[in-house]
Amino acid sequence: MNPEMERIRALAAVITTAECALDTAYATLRQCAAAVLRNGDATLAEVSEATGMNQGELLELLSRNIPGREPSWKQSGTAGLS
């Protein structure tokens, strides 16, 4: 096989491995961020700053991580919200 093609295949394999590692790291980051917020260990602003995720994304993440339960800010009839 052509040495240049071998190099391209090797680089593609490295990229695939790195993408898998990044996907795993991102999923773990999202899980940890949601856990910290649910436990009240940090504010939304603090987690947003630490993770680089915007606050809306974090709120959406929280609502998806509790099956069958919407957070209080999203429930109808909550005082001050509609």
Secondary structure as UniProt FT lines:
FT   HELIX           3..39
FT   HELIX           44..51
FT   HELIX           55..64
FT   TURN            67..68
FT   HELIX           72..74
FT   TURN            76..77
FT   TURN            79..80
//
